[in-house]
Amino acid sequence: MSTPRLPLTGKHVVLGVTGSIAAFKAADLASKLRQAGATVEVVMTPAATQFVTPLTFQSLTGRDVVVDMFHTSEAEAHVEVARRAETFVIVPATADCLANLASGRTPDMVTLTALATTAPLIVAPAMDSQMWEHAATQANMATLRDRGVTFAGPKSGRLATGRVGFGRMAEVAEILGAVRVVLGAAAGDLQGRHIVVTAGGTQEPIDPVRYIGNRSTGKMGMAIAEAAIDRGAKVTVVAGPTVTAPVPAGVECIEIGTTVELLAALEKLAAKADSIVMAGAPGDFRAARAAGQKIKKEEGSDQLRVDLVKNPDVIGTLQGGGIRVGFAAETENLATNAVEKLGRKRLDFIAGNDVTRAGSGFGTDTNEVTLFHADGRVEVLPMLSKYEVGQAILDRIAAKLPPLTA
């Protein structure tokens, strides 16, 4: 079995930890960064070690932790660590840390590294709401934003004091998302590209209570969007109401309800899209006339008749969209049905999958697809995570994209 394709494989992330009760969340972030494939190197302030020990981070990352530049096996540690960083993320960042970053002061290893690195800087502030709202803190934030620093949070919520207010550190998932967006934007092969993805099924109303729908959860579409963000693309997802998968950080999400609304949204996006990936499941039929009020059961009748009409063929109707990719979720005759859709919908290639196979249907974390190309080529992919399927699709899209013009 092949090694899974992880989103941060080969990436070197330096994590700075400062003295806040929220420092325990930095340990969780270090773990999740490593699980995502990154090499993680930790630098700490002396105050941070009062909340979480360096040994904790050493155990999680498999690397030495630097607290004092004068007590390390590496000469000029702050410079060497700074050079290795592909991004430097400070979690949590106290008010004191923000003030030092803004003024260029370097009283500790975290601020020394920040001053020495040329890598993108991500900061996750954490402090009491009164400190956050102070004019000095807000001025420091403005200065750092002007320098291109990316901020994850803070949020409003319960603080360490028990009060509720602004200054709570962003959740680890949000910070991890910010890291992936920044790394993708810095070195991804889809920088400057706009990828549009559809996700989830539509709901075609019968009356204000009932609708015609399908089993799509949007996992495949969101996985493609996530992979595209990791490669530096601008990503827009047009999501149906059945989506249960979370929207990845950095993704613009447009919510629609019906197939007609899906087509209208894509018509606005197609002209500037480098690729449209139809991973969603628009309904093929809708009620000819949706009732204005809830339809009641009639005494003496065991049937309800609803006249259906065809919805527009979304991608078949749509003009433009750059590299056009479709999905064929089939229960029989996969190759025949996929190839027929490939031509009728004017696609560059289509991903066909048999949704009756275990691990390849709706709501799963994996998928087994066959890629049918307009030039007649057929590629059978093994069972992969949906993220890996997304990467495989993006590999083919990237190979077909024309060079960017200045």
C-alpha positions in Angstrom: 0.0 0.0 0.0 1.4 3.4 -1.0 2.3 6.0 1.6 -0.6 8.5 2.1 -0.1 11.9 0.5 -0.1 14.3 3.5 -0.8 18.0 3.0 2.4 19.4 4.7 4.9 16.7 3.6 8.3 18.3 3.1 7.3 21.6 4.8 9.4 23.0 7.7 7.3 24.9 10.3 8.8 26.8 13.2 6.5 27.1 16.1 7.0 29.9 18.7 5.4 29.6 22.1 5.0 32.5 24.5 3.9 32.7 28.1 0.1 32.3 28.2 -2.3 29.8 29.7 -3.2 29.0 26.1 0.2 27.5 25.6 -1.2 24.0 26.1 -3.0 24.4 22.8 0.4 24.9 21.1 1.3 21.3 22.0 -1.9 20.1 20.2 -0.9 22.3 17.1 2.6 20.8 17.1 1.1 17.3 17.1 -1.3 18.1 14.3 1.3 19.8 12.2 3.5 16.7 12.4 0.5 14.4 11.6 0.0 16.5 8.5 3.5 15.7 7.4 5.4 18.8 8.5 8.8 19.0 10.2 8.2 21.0 13.3 10.8 23.0 15.2 9.8 24.8 18.5 11.3 27.9 20.1 9.9 29.1 23.4 10.2 32.1 25.8 11.3 31.4 29.4 7.7 32.3 30.5 6.2 29.7 28.2 8.1 27.0 29.9 6.2 27.8 33.1 3.0 26.6 31.4 4.3 23.7 29.2 7.7 22.1 29.4 10.2 21.9 26.5 10.2 18.1 26.9 6.5 18.0 25.9 7.3 19.7 22.6 10.5 17.7 22.1 8.4 14.5 22.5 5.8 15.7 20.1 8.2 16.9 17.4 11.2 14.6 17.8 13.5 17.7 17.8 15.3 19.8 20.3 13.5 22.8 21.7 15.4 26.1 21.9 14.6 28.5 24.8 18.0 30.2 25.3 20.2 31.0 22.3 23.3 30.8 24.7 22.4 27.2 25.8 22.1 25.3 22.6 24.3 23.0 20.5 23.8 25.2 17.5 25.8 28.4 17.2 23.6 31.4 16.2 20.5 29.2 16.8 18.1 32.0 16.1 19.5 32.7 12.7 19.8 29.0 11.7 16.2 28.2 12.9 15.0 31.3 11.1 16.6 30.1 7.9 15.0 26.7 8.0 11.5 28.0 8.5 9.1 28.0 5.6 6.6 29.6 7.9 6.9 30.8 11.5 3.8 30.6 13.6 3.6 32.1 17.1 1.0 30.3 19.3 0.0 31.8 21.6 1.2 35.4 21.1 0.8 37.5 24.3 0.3 41.3 24.3 4.0 41.6 25.3 5.0 39.5 22.3 3.0 41.7 19.9 4.6 44.8 21.3 8.1 43.4 20.8 7.3 42.2 17.3 5.9 45.6 16.4 8.9 47.5 17.8 11.6 45.1 16.6 12.7 44.3 20.2 14.2 40.8 20.8 14.2 39.9 24.5 13.7 36.2 23.9 14.2 33.4 21.4 10.7 33.8 19.8 11.2 37.5 18.9 14.8 36.9 17.9 13.7 34.2 15.4 10.9 36.4 14.1 13.3 39.3 13.4 15.8 36.9 11.7 13.4 35.0 9.4 12.2 36.0 6.0 9.5 33.3 6.1 5.8 34.3 6.3 4.7 35.0 9.9 1.5 33.8 11.4 0.4 35.0 14.8 -2.4 33.7 17.1 -3.0 36.3 19.9 -4.3 35.3 23.3 -4.9 37.7 26.2 -7.6 39.2 28.4 -10.1 41.3 26.6 -9.0 44.5 28.3 -5.5 44.0 27.1 -6.7 43.2 23.6 -8.8 46.3 23.4 -6.1 48.6 24.7 -5.1 51.2 22.1 -1.4 50.2 22.3 -2.3 46.5 21.4 -4.5 47.6 18.6 -1.8 49.9 17.2 0.7 47.1 17.4 -1.7 44.8 15.5 -2.1 47.4 12.8 1.6 47.8 12.4 2.1 44.1 12.0 -0.7 43.8 9.5 0.9 46.5 7.5 4.0 44.4 7.4 2.1 41.4 6.0 1.7 39.4 9.2 -1.2 36.9 9.0 -3.4 36.8 12.1 -5.4 33.7 13.2 -8.0 35.1 15.7 -8.4 36.1 18.4 -12.0 35.1 19.1 -14.7 36.1 21.5 -15.4 33.5 24.2 -14.6 32.4 27.7 -11.3 33.6 28.9 -8.9 32.2 31.5 -10.3 34.7 34.1 -13.8 33.2 33.7 -15.0 36.4 31.9 -16.4 36.3 28.4 -14.9 38.7 25.9 -12.6 39.1 22.9 -9.0 37.8 23.2 -9.6 34.0 23.3 -7.0 32.2 21.1 -8.3 30.8 17.9 -8.9 27.0 17.8 -6.1 24.8 16.6 -8.0 23.8 13.5 -8.2 27.4 12.4 -4.5 28.0 13.0 -3.6 24.9 11.2 -5.8 26.0 8.3 -4.0 29.4 8.2 -0.6 27.6 8.1 -1.7 25.6 5.1 -3.1 28.7 3.3 0.1 30.6 3.8 2.4 27.7 2.7 0.2 27.0 -0.3 0.3 30.7 -1.3 4.1 30.8 -0.9 5.1 27.8 -3.0 2.0 26.0 -4.5 2.0 25.2 -8.2 -1.5 26.6 -8.6 -0.7 30.1 -7.4 -2.6 32.7 -9.5 -5.2 30.1 -10.5 -8.9 30.2 -9.7 -10.4 26.7 -9.1 -14.2 26.5 -8.7 -15.6 23.3 -7.1 -19.2 22.2 -6.6 -20.0 20.2 -3.5 -23.0 18.4 -2.1 -26.5 17.8 -3.5 -29.3 20.1 -4.3 -32.8 20.1 -2.9 -35.7 20.6 -5.2 -38.8 21.7 -3.3 -42.1 19.9 -3.6 -43.7 22.2 -1.0 -42.4 24.3 1.8 -41.7 21.2 3.9 -40.6 18.5 1.4 -38.0 18.2 -1.3 -36.3 15.9 -3.8 -32.7 15.3 -2.8 -29.8 12.9 -3.0 -27.2 11.3 -0.7 -24.2 13.5 -1.5 -22.5 14.9 1.6 -20.0 17.2 -0.1 -16.9 15.4 1.2 -15.4 14.9 -2.2 -15.9 18.5 -3.2 -14.5 19.9 0.0 -11.5 17.5 -0.2 -10.7 18.9 -3.7 -11.0 22.4 -2.4 -8.7 21.6 0.5 -6.1 20.1 -1.9 -6.3 23.2 -4.1 -5.8 25.6 -1.2 -2.7 23.5 -0.3 -1.4 24.2 -3.8 -1.9 27.9 -3.6 -5.0 28.3 -5.7 -7.9 30.8 -5.1 -10.8 28.4 -4.4 -14.5 29.0 -4.6 -16.9 26.2 -3.5 -20.5 26.3 -4.6 -22.1 24.2 -1.9 -25.5 22.6 -1.8 -27.6 22.3 1.4 -26.7 18.6 1.9 -23.0 19.4 2.6 -21.8 18.1 6.0 -18.1 18.4 5.5 -16.4 21.6 6.9 -15.4 24.4 4.6 -11.5 24.4 4.5 -9.7 27.6 5.7 -9.2 30.1 2.9 -12.0 28.8 0.7 -14.8 31.1 -0.4 -18.1 29.3 -0.1 -21.3 30.2 -2.0 -24.4 28.4 -0.7 -27.2 27.4 -3.1 -30.3 25.4 -2.8 -31.5 24.2 -6.2 -30.0 23.1 -9.4 -31.2 26.3 -11.1 -29.4 28.3 -8.4 -26.3 26.2 -8.9 -26.2 27.0 -12.6 -26.8 30.8 -12.0 -23.9 30.8 -9.5 -21.5 29.0 -11.9 -22.5 31.3 -14.8 -21.1 34.3 -12.7 -17.9 32.4 -11.9 -17.1 30.6 -15.2 -15.5 33.5 -17.1 -12.7 34.0 -14.6 -12.3 30.3 -13.6 -9.2 28.4 -14.6 -11.0 25.1 -13.9 -14.4 24.0 -12.8 -14.7 20.7 -11.0 -18.2 19.3 -10.8 -17.9 17.2 -7.7 -21.4 18.0 -6.5 -24.6 16.2 -7.3 -27.2 18.5 -8.8 -30.7 17.1 -9.0 -31.8 15.8 -12.4 -35.5 16.6 -11.9 -37.6 19.2 -10.0 -41.3 19.5 -9.4 -43.1 21.1 -12.3 -45.0 23.3 -9.8 -43.9 23.4 -6.2 -46.9 23.9 -3.9 -47.1 27.1 -1.9 -48.4 25.4 1.2 -47.7 22.0 2.7 -49.5 19.2 0.8 -51.9 17.4 3.1 -52.8 13.7 2.9 -56.2 13.3 1.3 -58.7 10.9 2.9 -59.4 7.9 0.7 -56.3 8.3 -1.4 -53.1 6.2 -1.0 -51.2 8.1 -3.7 -49.6 11.5 -4.2 -48.8 12.6 -7.8 -46.0 15.0 -8.3 -45.2 15.9 -11.9 -41.4 16.2 -12.5 -39.5 18.1 -15.2 -35.9 17.9 -16.1 -33.4 20.4 -14.6 -30.9 22.0 -16.9 -27.7 20.0 -17.5 -25.5 22.4 -15.4 -22.0 21.8 -16.9 -23.4 20.9 -20.3 -25.2 24.2 -20.4 -22.4 26.2 -19.0 -20.0 28.0 -21.3 -16.3 28.5 -20.4 -14.8 27.5 -17.1 -11.3 26.6 -18.3 -10.4 22.9 -17.6 -13.8 21.2 -17.2 -13.9 18.2 -14.9 -16.9 16.1 -14.1 -17.9 13.2 -11.8 -20.0 10.2 -12.7 -21.5 8.5 -9.7 -22.8 5.2 -11.1 -24.4 2.0 -9.9 -23.8 0.0 -13.2 -22.1 0.2 -16.6 -19.6 2.7 -15.2 -17.3 3.0 -18.3 -20.2 3.3 -20.7 -22.1 5.9 -18.7 -19.0 8.0 -17.8 -17.8 8.2 -21.4 -21.2 9.2 -22.6 -21.3 12.0 -20.0 -17.7 13.0 -20.9 -18.7 13.9 -24.5 -22.2 15.3 -23.8 -21.0 17.6 -21.2 -17.9 18.8 -23.1 -15.5 17.8 -20.4 -11.7 17.5 -20.4 -12.0 14.4 -18.2 -14.4 12.8 -15.9 -13.9 10.8 -12.6 -16.2 7.8 -12.6 -16.9 5.8 -9.4 -19.2 2.9 -8.5 -21.1 4.2 -5.5 -22.2 0.6 -4.6 -18.6 -0.4 -3.8 -17.6 -0.4 -0.2 -15.5 2.8 0.5 -16.5 4.4 -2.7 -19.9 5.8 -2.0 -21.5 8.8 -0.5 -20.3 9.9 3.0 -17.1 7.9 2.9 -13.6 9.2 3.6 -12.2 7.3 0.6 -13.0 6.9 -3.1 -12.0 4.6 -5.9 -12.2 6.4 -9.3 -11.4 5.8 -12.9 -10.4 8.9 -14.9 -11.8 9.0 -18.5 -10.1 11.6 -20.7 -11.4 13.3 -23.8 -8.5 12.0 -25.8 -9.5 8.4 -25.0 -7.1 7.7 -22.2 -8.3 5.8 -19.2 -6.6 5.8 -15.8 -7.7 3.5 -13.0 -6.8 4.8 -9.6 -6.6 2.6 -6.5 -8.7 3.2 -3.4 -7.5 6.5 -2.0 -8.5 9.1 0.6 -10.7 11.7 -1.0 -8.0 14.3 -0.3 -5.6 12.1 -2.4 -8.2 11.7 -5.1 -8.4 15.5 -5.1 -4.7 15.9 -5.5 -4.7 13.4 -8.4 -7.4 15.4 -10.2 -5.5 18.6 -9.6 -2.3 17.0 -10.9 -4.2 16.4 -14.2 -5.7 19.9 -14.2 -2.3 21.5 -13.6 -0.8 19.6 -16.5 -3.5 21.0 -18.8 -3.4 24.6 -17.7 -1.9 27.1 -20.2 1.0 29.3 -18.8 0.0 32.3 -16.8 0.3 35.6 -18.7 1.8 38.6 -17.1 
